[in-house]
Amino acid sequence: MVISAYKEQRFKPIHKRWIVERTFSWMENDRRLCRNYEPTFDSAEEMGKISEIKLLKKI
């Protein structure tokens, strides 16, 4: 009798990765972060920080 190794493998989510992926997906819902409309890197970075603040207000 041969037991397939495929049946023994199961999907095991990595908890910390799910937290990061969820956060990125929430931040992508912000229109200003979907595309880079900002003229400088500093202003783009600030928009990211503002998006994080809005995200924390939701929680």
RAHU-V594154 format. One record per pair of residues at least 24 apart in sequence whose C-alpha atoms are under 8 Angstrom apart, sorted by the first residue. I is the first residue (numbers start at 1). J is the second residue. D is the distance in Angstrom with one decimal. If there is no record, write none. Layout:
I,J,D
I,J,D
//
This chain:
26,55,7.6
27,51,6.6
27,52,7.3
27,55,7.5
//
